[in-house]
């Protein structure tokens, strides 16, 4: 009997949450086959079988396990069944299966798709009763379909479970490790920094014109869309090197300055907010930035980010505009000293050369730690970002083309 233990995944991580078993009790598993998904405070990863054999589950789904705890065991002496392995039903399923031995066997519906979030018991009942997952409203964590949700859908055909008139139900969910860390760090940032926010606004006309004119060629040449984040990451990279205090942070009684830009990008993942890091953005082209953003965003949605991909960072960009936010005061991602908030682009009347014109405008918010960044640095940085975004030639060429021409 081989014990499969929770491995160490980082110096600062002491416990993980067992998210989901991918195999059932009694399944015959092969060496290196994925058994379950574990979630740490920084990332989700998989636990694999060290040897082939019969699986015995020790840790329950949703349980918090310490590093080194036994998650399961594998009996390597078990004989491999001929053909496909047949899993023994989980104890909960045996108890929950409705007794209908005397009833004629009804044709089985196709098993729910593997990507549907449902408990094994709920999956079994949906398959047996020919209930589609789309007809059931999940009440579990992250919308997971529970046994009672399926029974409610069966007893109330045509009405999704949980949609009760004048309902006053409540539920209590256990906080995930990721949510615990986000909560702790946000409170720590508020309590340990002298944080305040300065605002400005940027006219997005030039950038939107460039995207409209060149988006098809850009996609054809580089295989990715030309989005807004590459413009903002490039503008911030230039401004950070010009205003080094914004790119620094306090380390004990010293200030640590960085001559490079590692920009963290806030991404809304299924399990909560994650902040992967784009390394050396000052050296990346627009296409390279877009590819990096696409890569980390996909990994975030698939819960495939590694701890290393979310460690470090000298500055953060967050975009509440994708959710419709017009203005906000983002919280610093400690130990960093500043964070830029992007917001919704909205047509507004603006005074341009003595005339009123409708322009696509975006409010920018820079939250910063006043212990290390003074008003001159914060405002100067934000004004520089605005200047670069409103004059894309400065952003793309690195200098004013007219000045460059006159210097010749």
C-alpha positions, 0 to 999 in steps of 0.5 A: 500500500503506497501513501500519496501525500500532499507535496510541498508547492512553495515555501510560504504554503502550508495547506491546500484544499482538495477541490475535486477527485477525478477518480472514484473509490476502488478505481484502478489507476495507472502510474502518473495518472491524475487523481485529484485537483488541489488548490493552494493559496496561489494556484491549482495543481494536480496530484498523480499516482506514484504507482499503478493499483487500486485507489483508496480515497482518504481526503474528502472533497473540500477538505483542507489538507496540510503539506505531507498529509495523506490524500489517498493510498494505492494498493499496488498488489491489486490485479488490473481488471481486464478491459476498462477499469470498473469503479466501485460506487462511492458510499454516498452514491450507494446510500442515495440511489433511489430503489427502483429495482422492480421498475422496468429499466428506462433508457439511460441518458448520456452522462453529463459532460465532464466539465459540468460542476456537479457532485458524483451523486447529483451526476448519477441521479441526473443520468438515471432520471434523464435530467439535463444539467442546464435544467438544474440550478446549482446551489453549491460552491461556485454554482456546483450542482448538489443532490437536492438541486437535482431532486428539486428540478425533478419535483418541479419540472419546467422550473429551475431548482432554487428559483422559489417565489419569496424564497428566503433560503440562505447558504454558507460556503467555506472560503477557498484558500484563494479567497482567504489570501485575497481577503487577508492581503487586501486588509493588510494593504489597507492597514499597512500603507498610507494609501490614497488615489489620484485621478486623471482622464485619457482621450482614447480617440487615437488608440481606438483609431489605430486599433480599427485601422490595423487590427486585421493586419495585426491579427494576421501578422501575429495571431493575436488581437490588438487589445487595449492592455498592450497600450497601457502596459507599454505606457506604464513601462515607459513611465515607470522607468521615468518615475522609479519611485512608483516602480519601487517598494519598501523593504524593511527600512530600505527602499528597493528600486527596480530597473525593470518592469514586472507588471502584474495584471489583475484577472478575474478567474472562476475561483476569484481574483488572480494577479499573474505577472508579465516579466520585463514588459519594458523589453516586450513589443506590442505583439509580445505583450498581447501574447503574454496577456492572452497566455496568462488570462487563459491559464487563469480561466483554466486554473493552470497558473503556477505560483511562480507566474503569480510571484513578484511584480513591481506594479499592477494594472487592473481593468474594472472597465470590462465589468462596466466600472466608470471609476474606482479606487483600486487597492495596492497589491502589496508589497508593491507601491502603486496600482493603475485602474482602467475603466469603461470607455464612455463618449462624453462632450469635451472642449477641444480647441474651443469647440465641444466634441464628443470623445471616447474618454476613460477615467484613470485611477492611480492608488499609491503608497504615500510613504514612498511616493509623493504627490509630484511622483504620482501625478507626474507618472499618471500625466505621463501615462495619459500623454503616451496614450493620447499620442501613440507615436510616442508610445510606439516609437519611443519619441516625438517623431517631429522632435526626432526629425528636427534633431537630424 
